[in-house]
């Protein structure tokens, strides 16, 4: 087993000289992979009655590194995909084997400790978006999908019940609604990526249900959110609910009549429903409003309709 070397999940703050020194020493220990030094720094820091958010963040990061590990697998199958893959060559120079990073394994007790520390920090700093995002990201890495969904829905409710100017992301600034909505969308994409493609057309696809649940929570507070209207359309399309898919897409179009992602999706669902007249109409809208790549896509499918006499 090889410990994952994780960069800190959070941006730097303006520290007191004392806190900054501990944080710097901890960061250096993280980069070197020296877990003993990490622990020593944190225990020394604890004697100074620390109160800043960075103290809780660093304890969280310490246990994140303790909780996650990754195995290396030797394989001769070049089809094995990994962002971290090392190839080995034989005496002729041909590739003989691949060393591939495996799926992270999780130590549940260490994971609980990581969550305990970040939750302690959030109790004192409830509007630190970086802490919420770090927590959510870790839950996805640990594949705690129930906690991931529940935590994200709690965050959505908290954000909606407050004023956006209360939320800060150090190094970035205020977390406005647009930034927040885009962040939620990225987490939903994580769920789609984790979906078993063989289950895409089955109503028991749990990851898709989680994605839709998050979309519904967002739409409860922000019914005009174009991202979430589109995500609900993706969900119903996967389940074969064509009319419901189209209903959400047409709602999304009302929010931005030039959004080519929505326009393309509308064209696609009309094609699936056999309404080629409407499909042509929306492909022409993509040509009118889209960039070069989007226009090329639309022209290709218009030509396909022409060839098929549709």
Buried (B, 14 or more C-beta within 10 A) or exposed (E): EEEBEBEBBBEEBEBBEEBBEBBEBBBEBBEEBEBEBBBBBBEEBEEEEBEBBBBBBBBBBBBBBBBBBBEEEEEEEEEEEBEEEEEEEEEEEEEEBBBBBBEBEBBEEBBEBBBBBBBBBBEEBEBBBBBBBBBBBBBBBBEBBEBBBBBBBEBBEBBBEEEBEEBBBBEEEEBEBEBBBEBBBEBBEBBBEBBEEEBBEEEEBBBBBBBBBBBBBBBEBBEEBBBBBBBBBBBBBBBEBBEBBBBBBBBBBEBBEEBBBBBBBBBBBBBBBEBBEBBBBBBBBBBEBBEEEBBEBBBEBBEEBEEEEE
